[in-house]
Amino acid sequence: MPQSQDTFIHAGAIVEPGAQLGQGCHIGPFCHIGPDAQIGDGVVLKSHVVVSGETHIGAETVVFPFACIGEVPQDLKFKGEKTRLIIGARNRIREHVTMNTGTAGGGGETRVGDDGLFMAGCHVAHDVRIGDRAIIVNNAALAGHCVLEDDVIVGGLSGVHQWVRIGQGAIIGAVTMVTNDVIPYGLVQAPRGELDGLNLVGLKRRGVSRADITALRAAFQMLAQGEGAFQERAKRLGEETESAYVRQIVDFVTGASDRSFLTPGSV
């Protein structure tokens, strides 16, 4: 069990042979780290944390009590194949969070980016891909194969259907079921997930210029009320826009997807 001299392991913790711990880690009481785990520099496991499977936890991530990280997928097709969970740096993983490894059918890997906040009781299922700076609020659940781009917020008690993509900077309101893809910077709310506008608060907080926000608003109106099908409107929008933010929405809508899209005013 390679570890540096400045790593602390509580006497009540179990670190199985083969586990790799970086410099300056703190492993609290009653934690259990499996033999295939790789724990980065400065990681803190507060207490009662389980790290199983081939799980990599990036530097300076903090995991709070009773989180279960890297257990096998909740998928009946899983037959014990060797798969992974890769977690980036500086994440905050709160109490009772569950994150599962991937499946062979989904590429064998669940991946979480950097600087995320995963609040108490939330779930990250097999083969999910999460970008940087994500916020998953209490008791929200991401089903298998979901893709969340950078800066996404998922509100408390919400559920995201398997295979759904959520574009960069989108926000999902609390107690919302998301069954279709969400455009970048979209605002989704209501029990069955309606695309109800843009995440204007998030855009302003990120310092997006007024001109770009105006372009995004105009683009949203065109997607909502223009002629033709939703994807046809998006393609037409791409031919007309000079905004990089609008182009990001166009590329998202015209890209490959396993689901349809939430469209403005849809139920």
N, C-alpha and C positions, 0 to 999 in steps of 0.2 A: 504494500500500500504506500506508494510514493507520496510524501508530504514534506513540507518545509518545517523548519523548527518553530516558525512563528504562527503556525496553524494550531488552533485550540480544538481539542475534541473532548467533550465532556465524558466523564467516566461511565455515565449511563447510556451513551450512544453506541450504536453498532455500525462499524465501517468494515464491510466484508473485504477479504483479500482480493486484490485486483482493482479496487476502486482507486481513482487518481484524484488527489486533492492539490490545488494550487497553493500559492503563498498567501498567508494572512487570512485563511478561512476560519470561520467560527462555527463549530458543529455543536449545537445545544443538546440538552438532555433528551433521551429517548428517541433520537433520530435514528433512522435505519437507512444506510446507503448501500445499494447493491454492488456486486462485483464489476459490473460493466459501466458504472457511472463515472463521468469525468466532471469534476467540480472546479470552476475557474478561480482565479485569484480574487481574494477578498469576498468570496461568497459567504453569506450568513444564513444558516438554517437555525431558526430560533429554538424550536423544540418540537418533538413529536412529528417531525417531517419524514415522509417516506419518499426515497428516490430509488426507483426501480429501473430495470431494463437498461438498454444502451441509451442513456440520457446524458446530454452535455448541457451544463448550466454555465452561462457566460459570466464574466468577471463582475463583481460588485452587485450581483443580484441578491436580493433578500427574500427569503421564503419564510412565511409565518406559520404558526402551529397548525398541525393537522392537515396540511396540504399533502396531496398524494400526486407525485410527479413521476411520469414515465411508466405507469402501469399499462397492462395490455388493453387493446381497444375494446369498446363495448359493441362488438360487431360479430355476429354469429358466423360470418365467413372466415374470421381469423382462426388460423390453425396452429398458432405458435411459432410462425416464421419470425426470423430475426429482423426487427425493424427499429427505428430510432425516433428520439425526440431531441430536437436541437433548440435550445433557448439562448437568446442573445444576452447582451450585457445590460446591467443596471436596471433590470426589471424588478418590480415589486409584486410579489405573489402572496396574496393575503390568505386568511384562514379558510380551510376546507376547500381550496381550489383543487380541481382535478385536471390534469393534462395527460393525454394518452399518447403512446407511440403510434406510428403509422401502420398501414397494412400493405401487403404485397400488391393488392389491386389498386392502391392509391399512390404508388411510388415508394412506399416503405418508409416515409419520413413525415413527421409533424414538425413544423418549423415556426418559431416565434422570434420576432425581431428584437431590437434594442429599446430600452427606455419605456417599456409598457407598464401599465398598472392593471393588475387583475384582482378585482375586489372580491370580498368574501363569497365563497360558495359558487363562483362561476366555473364553467366547464369548457374545456378545449378538447374536442374530439379528434379522432384519428385522421391523419393526412391533411389537417388544417394548415393553411399558410397565413401568417399574420405579419404585417409589416412593422415598421418602427412607430413608437409613440402611441400605440393603441391603448384605449381605455375600455375595459370590459367591466361593467358595473355589477354590483351584487346579484348573484343568482341568475345571471344571463348564461345562455348555453349556445355554443357554436357546434352544429352538427358536423359530421364527417365531410371532408373534402372542401370545406368553405375556404374562400380566399378573401382576406381583409387587407387592403392596401394601407399605406402609411396614414397616420393621424385619424383613424376611424374611432368613433365612440359608439358603444352599444349600451343602451340604457338598461337599468335594473329589471330583472324578471322577464327579459326579452328572449326570444328564441330565433335562431337563424337556421333555416332549412338546409339540408345537405346540398352541396354543390353550388350554393349561392356565392356570387362575387359581390363585394362591397367596395366601391371605388374610393380613392384617396379623399380624405377630409369629410366623408359622409358622417352623418349622425343619425342614430336610431333611437327614438324615444323609448321611454319606459313602457313595460307591459305590451310589447309589440311583437307580432309574429311576422318574420320576413321570409317570404316564400320565393321571391324572384330577385334578380340582380338589381343593385342600387347604383345609380350613376355617381361619379365623383362629385363631392360637395353637396350631395342630395340630403334632404331632411325627410326622414320617414317616421311616421307616427300613426296612431290608431291601432286597435286590437289586431286587425288583419293587415296592417302595414300599407299605408298609402304614401305615395311620394307627394309630399305636401309643400314643397318649396326647396330652397337652398339653405345650407348651413351658413347663414350670413354672419352669425356671431363668431363661428370658428374662422371664417375667412378674414374677418376684421382683426381677430386676435393674432393671426399669423402675419398681419401687415400687408395683406394683398391690396393692391392699389385700387382706388375708386374706379378707374377706367376698366380694370379687369372685372371688378364686381358688377359694374354696369353691363359689360359684355356677357357675363354669366347670366344675369337676369334676363337679358334679351334672348339669349340662347334657350333658357328655360321656357320662356313664353312661346318661342317657335316650336320647341318640342311638344309643348302642351296643346297648341292651337293651330299649328301649321297643317298644310295639306299632305295627304298620303299617310302611309304607315309610319310607325315610330322610327324604324331604322332608316326609312327613306328620308324622313325629316332630318335625322342625324347626318346622313351622307350629304344632304344639301347644305346643311349648316357648316360642314367641314369645307365645302367649296367656297364659302363666303367669309369665314372668320379669319382674323389675324391674331386672335388671343390664344396664347399657349394654354390657358386654363380651359377655354372652350374646346380647343383641339384635344385636350386630355379626355373630355367627356365623349367627343366623337370617336376617338380611338377605342375607348372602353366599350361603347355601344356597338361598334362595328367589329370588335374582336370576337374571338371564339368564346362560346358560353354553353354550358349544359342546361341552363335555365332560360326562361324569358325574362323580360324586364318589368320592374315596377315603372309605370308611366304616370305622368302628371294626371291626377284626378282619378286614377284607377282604384278599384276596391279589391 
